[in-house]
C-alpha cells in the first residue's frame, strides 16, 4: 500500500468514527433526557443535571469537530 492509500483509508475511518459517535451520542442523549424528564424527582435538580451534561457534551462535540477538521 502506498502512503496516499493509507491516508485515504485513515480519513474515511476517522469520518466514519465521527459519524458513528455522533449517532451514538444522539441516541444516548435522547434516552437520558427521557429518563431524566420522566423519572426526575426534583425539577430543579434535573435542570442542573441536563445543563451540566449538555454543556460538557457541547464542549466535547466542538473539540471532536475541530479534531476531525484537523485530520481532514
PyMOL commands that set and color helices and strands:
alter all, ss='L'
color gray80, all
select helices_A, chain A and resi 3-39+43-71
alter helices_A, ss='H'
color red, helices_A
deselect
rebuild
show_as cartoon
